[in-house]
């Protein structure tokens, strides 16, 4: 496809739009709740940097090698690593939050923005030809040009000849990922005012988004089990936390004097 836009890696072109969307959504939600936008913006900026560092580290571990600076800036960021880094790093930044906004609360506000940002980043995946799926014959399947990454994978697998003009049509996996993230973001936005405790919206988002991503990874060619396992780990941890939160809420409601309170 078009891994470079006017000579610039597609990742670097798409990334600012993804960051803008990822920050605009929680900032808007925070303002509506009366929280100081400046402090929330600083928290989100540092959290974004932590997430990018985690996504890069996850990619390096997955590939088992560290490329040149130019290559690493343009490729190799893995979403599960970003989520894990955010979950590990944001507690260190909690003092930056305005009074009245808890760490769990700001994660709830971030959930729809994360989904929107990930959906935008999938444009880079589509332009670069990464995250390609198996060959298929559906009307929405797409072919990639000669010398693209999907073409190379199919040629190595013996599915096409080296002289072929393009790859076989294949599942547009980035589009599937994009739709899954948008769906998870919309669910989080709808669920936010209905949540029973702080952090529930974020956990629900992780369960839905990561479960969908792990399922869609079954269509990836060649397979990336390390990436799939990362999504499964995040989804299972989030589901366990949701279960614990639900059980704790039930116990509190059943406690003596809970109804009177």
C-alpha positions in Angstrom: 0.0 0.0 0.0 1.6 3.3 1.1 3.9 2.8 4.1 5.3 6.4 3.5 3.3 9.6 3.1 5.3 12.3 1.4 8.4 10.5 2.4 7.4 10.2 6.1 6.5 6.8 7.7 2.7 6.4 7.8 3.0 5.7 11.5 4.4 9.2 12.3 1.7 10.8 10.0 -1.2 9.0 11.7 0.1 9.1 15.3 -0.6 12.8 16.0 -4.2 12.3 15.0 -4.5 9.3 17.2 -3.0 11.1 20.2 -5.2 14.1 19.6 -8.4 11.9 19.6 -7.1 9.9 22.6 -6.7 13.1 24.6 -9.7 15.1 23.3 -12.3 12.6 24.5 -11.2 12.3 28.2 -10.5 16.0 28.3 -14.0 16.8 27.1 -15.5 14.4 29.6 -13.4 15.8 32.4 -14.5 19.4 31.6 -18.1 18.4 31.7 -17.6 17.1 35.2 -15.9 20.3 36.3 -12.3 19.1 36.6 -9.3 21.3 35.8 -8.4 20.7 32.2 -4.7 21.7 32.5 -3.9 19.1 35.1 -5.8 16.4 33.3 -4.0 17.3 30.1 -0.6 17.0 31.8 -1.6 13.6 33.2 -2.8 12.4 29.8 0.4 13.6 28.0 2.7 11.7 30.4 0.4 8.7 30.3 0.6 8.7 26.5 4.4 8.7 26.6 4.4 5.8 29.1 2.0 3.9 26.8 4.2 4.5 23.7 7.3 3.3 25.6 5.5 0.2 26.7 4.2 -0.5 23.2 7.7 -0.2 21.8 9.3 -2.4 24.5 6.7 -5.1 23.9 7.5 -5.0 20.1 11.2 -5.3 20.7 10.7 -8.3 23.0 8.4 -9.9 20.5 10.8 -9.4 17.6 13.9 -10.3 19.7 15.9 -7.4 18.2 16.3 -3.6 18.3 16.5 -1.9 15.0 17.9 1.5 14.0 16.4 4.7 15.4 14.7 5.5 12.1 13.2 2.1 11.8 12.0 2.0 15.4 10.3 5.3 15.1 8.3 4.2 12.1 7.3 0.7 13.0 7.0 -1.7 15.9 4.5 -0.5 18.5 2.3 -3.2 20.1 -1.0 -2.2 21.7 -1.0 -4.8 24.6 2.4 -3.5 25.7 1.0 0.0 25.8 -2.0 -1.0 27.9 0.2 -2.9 30.3 2.6 0.0 30.6 -0.3 2.4 31.3 -1.7 0.2 34.0 1.7 -0.1 35.6 2.8 3.5 35.2 -0.3 5.7 35.9 -0.3 5.1 39.7 3.0 7.0 39.8 1.2 10.0 38.2 -1.9 10.1 40.3 -0.7 13.2 42.2 -1.1 15.2 39.0 -4.9 14.6 39.0 -7.2 17.4 40.2 -8.9 17.0 43.5 -12.0 14.8 43.3 -10.8 12.8 40.3 -9.5 9.4 41.3 -7.1 7.2 39.3 -9.8 4.7 38.5 -12.1 7.6 37.5 -9.7 9.1 35.0 -9.1 5.6 33.5 -12.9 5.5 32.9 -12.7 8.8 31.1 -9.7 7.5 29.0 -11.4 4.3 27.8 -13.5 5.8 24.9 -10.5 7.9 23.9 -8.2 4.8 23.8 -10.7 3.1 21.5 -10.8 6.1 19.2 -7.0 6.4 19.1 -6.6 2.7 18.3 -9.1 2.9 15.5 -7.2 5.8 13.9 -3.9 4.0 14.3 -5.3 1.1 12.2 -5.1 3.5 9.2 -1.4 3.2 9.6 -1.6 -0.6 9.7 -3.7 -0.6 6.5 -1.3 1.8 4.7 1.8 -0.2 5.8 0.4 -3.6 5.0 0.9 -5.0 8.5 -1.6 -7.0 10.4 -2.7 -8.8 7.2 -5.1 -11.7 7.3 -5.5 -15.0 5.4 -6.4 -15.1 1.8 -10.2 -14.8 1.2 -12.7 -14.4 -1.6 -15.2 -12.1 -0.1 -16.2 -8.8 -1.8 -14.4 -6.8 1.0 -11.1 -8.6 0.8 -8.2 -6.6 -0.6 -5.0 -7.3 -2.5 -1.6 -5.7 -1.7 1.0 -4.7 -4.3 4.1 -6.5 -5.3 6.9 -6.3 -2.7 4.5 -5.4 0.1 4.7 -7.3 3.4 1.6 -9.4 2.7 2.9 -10.2 -0.8 6.2 -11.4 0.7 4.4 -13.6 3.3 2.2 -15.2 0.6 5.2 -15.8 -1.7 7.2 -17.4 1.1 4.3 -19.7 1.8 4.1 -20.7 -1.8 0.7 -19.2 -2.4 1.8 -16.9 -5.2 4.7 -16.7 -7.7 7.5 -14.1 -7.3 6.4 -12.7 -10.6 2.8 -12.0 -9.5 1.7 -8.4 -9.7 -0.1 -8.4 -6.4 -1.0 -10.6 -3.5 -4.1 -12.8 -3.3 -7.1 -10.9 -1.8 -7.0 -11.2 1.9 -8.9 -10.3 5.0 -8.4 -6.5 5.8 -7.5 -7.3 9.4 -6.7 -3.6 10.2 -10.3 -2.7 9.3 -11.7 -5.4 11.5 -9.5 -4.2 14.4 -10.7 -0.6 13.7 -14.3 -1.6 13.9 -13.7 -3.6 17.1 -12.0 -0.6 18.8 -14.8 1.8 17.7 -17.4 -0.6 19.0 -15.6 -0.9 22.4 -15.2 2.9 22.6 -18.9 3.4 21.9 -19.8 0.8 24.5 -17.5 2.5 27.1 -19.1 5.9 26.3 -22.6 4.5 26.7 -21.7 2.6 29.9 -19.8 5.5 31.6 -22.8 7.2 33.3 -24.3 3.8 34.2 -21.2 2.4 36.0 -21.6 1.4 39.6 -18.1 2.1 40.7 -15.0 4.0 39.5 -12.9 1.8 37.1 -15.7 -0.4 36.0 -16.0 1.3 32.6 -12.3 1.0 31.9 -12.3 -2.7 32.9 -15.3 -3.4 30.7 -13.6 -1.7 27.8 -10.5 -3.8 28.2 -12.5 -7.0 28.3 -14.5 -6.2 25.2 -11.6 -4.7 23.1 -8.9 -7.2 24.1 -11.3 -10.2 23.7 -12.3 -9.0 20.2 -8.7 -8.4 19.3 -7.6 -11.9 20.5 -10.4 -13.5 18.5 -9.5 -11.5 15.3 -5.8 -12.5 15.7 -6.9 -16.0 14.5 -7.3 -14.4 11.0 -3.7 -13.0 11.0 -1.2 -14.4 8.5 1.4 -15.2 9.5 0.2 -15.8 13.0 1.5 -13.7 15.9 0.9 -15.8 19.0 2.9 -13.4 21.2 0.5 -10.6 20.3 -2.6 -12.7 20.8 -1.4 -13.9 24.2 -0.8 -10.3 25.3 -4.4 -9.4 24.4 -5.7 -12.5 26.2 -3.7 -11.7 29.4 -5.1 -8.2 29.5 -8.7 -9.4 28.8 -8.5 -12.1 31.5 -7.0 -9.7 34.1 -9.7 -7.1 33.4 -12.4 -9.8 33.6 -11.0 -11.0 36.9 -11.0 -7.4 38.3 -14.6 -6.9 37.1 -15.6 -10.1 38.9 -13.9 -9.0 42.1 -15.6 -5.6 41.8 -19.0 -7.1 41.3 -18.6 -9.5 44.2 -17.4 -6.6 46.5 -20.4 -4.5 45.5 -22.8 -7.4 46.3 -21.3 -7.8 49.7 -21.6 -4.2 50.5 -25.2 -4.1 49.4 -25.9 -7.2 51.6 -24.1 -5.8 54.6 -26.2 -5.0 57.7 -27.4 -1.4 57.6 -26.6 -1.0 53.9 -30.2 -0.3 52.9 -30.6 2.2 55.7 -27.4 3.9 54.7 
